[in-house]
Amino acid sequence: MGQQISIPTAGTQCIGAYLAQPQGRPKGGLVVIQEIFGVNAHIRSVADRFAEAGYTAIAPSFFDHLESGVELGYDEAGYAKGRQLIGELGLDRAVEDVASAAEAIASAGRIGTVGYCWGGTVALLSALRLGLPSVSYYGARNVPFLGERPKAPVMFHFGENDPGIPPDMVAKHRELLPQMETFVYPTGHAFNRDIDPGHYDEASAKLALQRTLDFFARHLAGE
């Protein structure tokens, strides 16, 4: 469904992005923000799914600043490389890239973001700092930023059995951003990753997706 494009960023470098277009006039646009594994088959399928729901979806390849075409596996080597790359990239540059990606699909209408794991924290920052309505899935790096005043609404999804995001961290979201919706599901981390049977939880993923689509219908599509 989608295609590879190139987008300019805040610096002099262009980065790649996966762009998926809906049939007919879009309801709005979404920046799909990857996990630490790059814009791989899973993230492309996520973008396709949002395009099928009526949104122009773009998944920027953040790691292109460092290495081109990064797609990592879900093994120890993939985790190690992904952590190295996000450490080198930094969150500030990632947020700048979200702004660039949002500009690239501005013709779609109102723009929001949805992010997963590392991308979940980038999605939160996109709401806090860029004013983009955002959905954050299991962002383990969120807590240091919860004291910032949000410029747009944000929805949070967590798994109650996620060892990297214990209940006290989830509680911080409700305490510091009580006006935002925070949902917890009877599952673990990365429950939306449907190509990874070790993490995927179909029932939780479907419910979270429906809530996410309802959120974007309210805040982007005006339904």
C-alpha positions, 0 to 999 in steps of 0.5 A: 500500500505504501511507498518510500519517500524522502523528507527534509529535516531541521538540519541539512539532511533528508531522511527516508519515510514510509508513506501510506495513503488512504482511499479518498480524502484523508480524515487527517494525518498521523506520524507513526513513530517506531520502536527502537528497531527502525521502520521495519515490517511491523511499523510499515504494517501499522502505517498501512492499518491507519491508512485503511482507517482513513488517515495519511500515515507517515513513518519517518526513518529517524535512524537515517541520521546515523545509518541508512535503512535500519531494520533490526530483529527482535533478538539480543543483537537487535535490542543492543543496536537499537539502544545504541542508535536511540542513544546517539540520536537523542529525543530532541532530534527525534521530535524535530523529525516528527515536526518535519514529517508532520509538515510533509503530510500537512495537506492531509488536514489536522496531524497527530502522532502515534508511537510505540515503546521509544516512539511512545515517549517521542509521541508524548513529547510531540503532544507536549512540545509540538501541540500534536494530539498523540497516542503513546503506547508503553513509553518507558521513558515518559516519566521525566517529562510528565511535569511539562504542560501539554499543548495537545491531548495525549492518550496512554496505553500500558500492559500491567505486566510490563517489567519496564513500566511498573505500576508506580510509573503508570500511576505517575501518568494519572497523577501528573496528567489527570486530564489525559486518558491512561489505559492498562491492559492485562498483558505485557510490553509491546502487546501491539507487535503482531509479528512477534508472538512472544509479545503480541496480545490480540485482545489488548491490541484490538481494544487499544487500537479502537480507543486510539481510532476513537481518540483521533476521530475526536481530535483530528477528524472532528467526529 
